[in-house]
Amino acid sequence: MKIDKYMSMTGIYPRRETGRLIQAGRITINGTVCEKGAEVEDGDLVAVDGQPVSFSQEEFVYLALNKPVGITCTAAREVEGNIIDFVNYPSRIFAVGRLDKHSEGLILMTNDGDIVNKIMRSENHHEKEYRVSVDKPVTPEFLQAMSDGVPILGTVTKPCVTYPVDDQEFGIILTQGLNLQIRRMCKELGQRVLRLERTRIMNITLDGLPRGEWRHLTRDELNELLATLNRQ
């Protein structure tokens, strides 16, 4: 088994984190500093900073959380209002992606590092849907400009789907996740975001989930999610 796969299966280290640890020389296999692409065989001793890392035999956990405003999507326990303490799940889990502190809505949490890696690959074109309230009327011209792509962060955002909801509210479906993307797009077009809620990630929705609550994904939801990811 490849080292990054092994580490992700522990339920502690997503693949990106494993890459950083390997680059820093902090992972060893049988006492030898691990290199990128190394294989782990049965009986090998894998360690991080000299501390053995055991393969997790626990079942994977997949949660949907309706994150309220004010919660920060970080695993750093020293950060007040971090998402790990907020959920207070009895075993180690981490968030799939982020919602900024001032946004609310759906975020997935899991101990399956493999699924994190697959969902986070923007080239897989996974849809994320949002409801956005702004400080000025939403016009057809504004929605079209958002759909066509907006210059932010030294690039132009990918074409996306937008639709009106109310006079000052619209929906948007993205397949990328630039830093504060929707807020930056709106600002570039002269709008200020008042409220931003994520309502869907791929086939998982907020339907029936109260703000601040979490639930386990249903078997049907998980099967569809994994089937989509495995087709990528």
N, C-alpha and C positions, 0 to 999 in steps of 0.2 A: 504494500500500500504506500502511495506517495505520502511524504511527510505532511504536506498541507492538508491532504484528506484525513490523515490520522489525527492531526491537531484539531481539525474542525469537528471530528466525531467525538472528541472529548467533551464537547458542549461548553468549552471555555474560550477557545481561540478561533475566531473567524479567520479565513484565509489571508486577508490583508494584514491582520495582526501577525500571523505566522511569518509572512514575508518580511515584515519589519524585524521580527525577532531573529530570523535567519541572517539577515543582513548585518545585524549587530553582533552576531556570533554567540547568541545567548541560548541557542538550542543545541543539545548534544544527543548523539545516539551511541550508546555503549561507551560513553566518555569521550567520543570524538566529536569535534565541532561539526555541526550539520551544514551541508551545502544545499543550495536550491535544487529541487528535484530528487533529493535523496529518498531511498526506499526504506520502509520500516518492515522488518520481518517478525514473525511470531517469536516472542521471547526477548526481543530487543528492549533495552532500557532507554526510554526517551526522557529527557529532563530539560527544564527551563531554569536557568540560573542555578543549576545543580539540584533542583527539586524535581523528583520523578513526576511524570505526567501519566496518569493511568487512562486507558481507554474507557470511555463511559459505557456502562451496560444499562443505564437507565433509558427509558423510552423518551423519545423526543417530545418536547412540549411546543405547542403552537397556539399563541394567544392573539386575540384582537382586542385592542384597548381603544376606548374613546377618550383620548387625551384632552384634559382641560387646559385652558390658558394658564401660563405660569409654571408649568412643569417642563424641565429641561431634559432633552433626550441624550443623556450621558450616563455611563456606568460609573462615573467618578463619584464615590459616596460622599466625598467632602463637599460636593456642590449642593447647596441647599435647594430642595425641590427637585432632586434628580429622579428620573423615571423608575429606577430600580427600587428605591425606597418607597416611592408612591405606590407601585404595584404590590410590593411586599410578597412576591411569590416565594414559596418555600425552597425552591432550588434555583441554581444559577441560570439566568436568562439574559438576553440582551435585545435591544431594539433593532429592527430591520430598517436602516435609513434614519431619517430625522424629520421632525416637525419643529420649526423654531419655537422658542419659548412663548411667543405671542400668538401662535397659531394653535388650532384645536382640531380634534377629529381623529380619524383612524390611523393607528400605527400597529404594525405587527411586532410581536415579541416571541423569541424562540431560543432554544439551546442548540439548534441545528445550524452549524456554521456553513454547511453546504448550501442550504436554501438562501441564506443571507447573500452569499457570493453570487448566486444565480440571479436573484431579484435585483441586486445592485448593478448588474451589468446593463448600462443604458442602451447598449447596442441590441439588446433583446426586445426593445420597444414595448416594455410592459406599461400598461395604462394606469395612471393615477388620476382620479377625478376630484375636483374641488368646487366648493361654493364660495364666492368672493363678494363681499360688500364693499363699496367704494364711496368716496365723498361727493361724487358728481354723477349726473345721469349717465347711464350706459347707452351709448349710441351704436347704431349699426356700423358706423365707421370705426369706432373704438374696437368692437368685437372683431371686425375684419382685420384690423391692424394687429391685434393680438394673435389671430389665427395665422397670419402670413409669416410672422416672425419679427422679433423686436431686437435691436442691437443692444446687448448688455454684456459686461464682463469681457469685452474684446472679441465677441462673436455675435452671431445672430441666432436666436432661439429657433428650434425646429418648428415647422408648421404643426399646428395643433387644432383641436376642435373647441369652439366656444359657442355658447348659447345664452340668450337672455333669460333671466328668472323674474326680475322685478325692475322697477325704475332704476335702482342703484345697486342691483345685484345680478351677477352672472355666473354661469358654470363654465369650467374649463377642464379639458382632458389633456394631460401632458404625457409624453413618453420619454422625458428626460428630467434631470433633477439638479439644475444649477443652483448654486447657493442663493437662497432667498429669491428664487426665479420669478415667481408671480408678483411679489412686491416690487422687484426691480423693473419688471415689464410694465406694470401699471404706472410706476413713477415716471418712466421714460415717456409714457403717453399722457402725462399730466393728471393722473389719478392717484389718490392716496388710499391704500387699503385700510378699511376700518375693521373688518372681520374676515378671517380666512379659515375655512374648515375643509379638511380632507374627508370625503365621503366614501371613496372606493379605492382599493388597490387590487388591480386585476379583477378576480371574481369575488373578492371579499368586500362586503359593504358594512356600513354602520347601522343598517336597518334594525331597529328594536333595541339597540345598545345605548343605555343612558350615559350621559356625560360623566366621566370619572370612573366608569365601570369597565371591567374586562370579562371576556368569556373565552373558552376553548373553541377553536375552529371545529365545525362539524366534520364528520367523516366525509360527506359529499364535498364540502368546501375544500378540504385538504386534498382529496383525491384529484379534484379538478385542477387545483393549484399545482400539485406535483406533476400531473400529466402535462400541463402547459410548459412548465419549466424543463421537463425532461425531453420535450420536443425541440428545445432550443439548440 
